[in-house]
Amino acid sequence: MASPSDIAAAVRAEAAERAPTLGATRLVCIDGPAGAGKTTVAAAFAEQEPTARVLHMDDLYDGWAGLPTVDRQLATLLEPLAAGLAGHYRRYDWYAAAPAEEVTVTPCRWLVLEGVGAGHRRFAELHTVLVWLTAPVPERHRRWVAREGSTYRWEGWRRDEEAHFATDGTEQRADLVFRT
C-alpha cells in the first residue's frame, strides 16, 4: 500500500504530464468514499506543490443533505475558472449549520478538489486528473469516528455517497485508483 506522499507524487506526476484543462489551471480531483484518505493525500500534494490551492468539498455541501446538489456549487466555481475568470462558492458553516461567506477562487496553476463529489461527471471535461481513493469499510469507519467523534450520520452519509457514486460512475472514470 502506497503512503499518502507516494500517492500525491504519482498524482502530481500524472497531472504534470497533461495540459491544463481548467483554463490555465490543472484541476486535480481526489474523490472516493468517506474515510478513504482524500484530505491526507490532498495535504501531501500541497506539500509537494506549494502553488496548489486545495479546496475541500465539505465547504461546498449544503449540510449533511448537500451531496446530491453539490454540482450547483461546483458550477459557480469551475465554469468561470474554465473561462479564465474567478469562480466562487458559498462556504457552508458546519457549526452554525448554515451557509456562510462567499469564497472567491482566482485562476491558479494547480487546483485540488478533494472530497466526495470532487470528480462529478458533469464537469469531467474540466478534470486534468481524477483520482479515486478507497479503503476497507472497517478502516473507513474507524477514520470517520476519529474525525467526527462518533458514528452519528455515518449510515446516512454512506447511503448518499453510494447513490452518488452509482449514478456518477466516479471510480470507473478515474485516471488513477489507490487503496489506502
Disulfide bonds with the S-S distance in Angstrom:
none
